[in-house]
Amino acid sequence: MKNQKQALLDYWIKNKIVTSKYIIDAFKKVKRENFVLKKFKSDAYEDVPLPILKEQTISQPTTVMMMLEFLELKPGMKVLEIGTGSGYNAALMAEIVGPKGKVITTETIEELVEFAKKNLKKSKITNVQVIHTDGSKGWPTAAPYDRIICTAAAPKIPEVYIKQLQEKGIIVIPVGPLYGQVMIRGKKIKGKLETERLGDFMFVPLTGKFGQ
C-alpha cells in the first residue's frame, strides 16, 4: 500500500498534476484507507473511484488532487465544501489550511455524515465541521468563505455560492448535465465571477433546491 501511495505521488509530480507543497504534504499525511469501506482498504491507492455508501463514491485520487490544485488553498483559509462523501477531501483540505483554518463541509445523506465524522475522528482531524443539510444552498451561517469546492455536478453555478464567496475568493465546481460536465474555476472580482474551463469530468449530480 505504501508503494502504491508513493507511485501515485511520483506520477502527479512528474506530470505536474500537483505542484503545491501543501497538497503533497497533506496527501502524505492523510491515510486514504481510513476513508474507504473495509473491503476496499487494499484498493485505497488504486487511481479509481471506489464505492462508499448509498450508491455514492470516493473520487479517484487524481481527480481529488486536480481539484485541490485548482482551488489554490493556503494555510489559515476558511473553506466550504459541498458534498462530504467519505470525508477524505475535507481531511486533505483541513491539513492544508491548518489549525488556524477551517473546513465546513455539507452532506445531504445522513449515513454519509456519520461515516465522514467517524473517518475524520479516526484520522484525528479536528478543524472540520460536517453539516447535514441541502448543500446546494451553501451554508450562509459561516459565510463569507475564502474558497468553495463542490464535489457534485450542478446545472449551473448557484448564485448563493457566489454570494457566500469572499471577494477575490475562488470556487471550483463541475457544471453540466449528468454526462458531459466541465470543471469551472471562478474568481470573485467586484462581486462577479470570472470563470475559466478546466476540462471534462464526471461527477454524481448535485441534489437539492439548486441541484439537478
C-alpha angles and dihedrals in degrees: 000000000000090000091050091051092051091046090055091049092048090051093051094047094045092050093041091238087133121033101153115102088207091060094044092051092047092050090051092050103041115074110222088195088070089062103050131075115273093250090058098046093108089054095050093113098040106117094242137095113262130208116254121168136323094017091301128127142214104238125250108274093238091054091051092050093047091052091049090049090051090050095060094213122192135185116280096027126136111227134191116205121192110207113029096192108166093347094247097121091046090052092052092048091047090056091049097048090043131198093319091053132069136212119204112189128185129206130180096201113079095205090056092049089058093041092052094046090052092048093048092049090050088052092048092238109156106168097071124095114198114203127191103219146109098288093192085079092052116219110284093179093080099029142163102066130193090215137015123194125184119197095191130067118258125197086232135345106285112241089226090066091055090049091050093049120097118241107274087016122139131230125193117194139152110238130193144058124315088281125036103032124172125210109236127196115195130187119200110233119175091342096309132096120246106199140197131188117238104185141282122309141166122229138159112265122269108246130202136056096329097028135096 
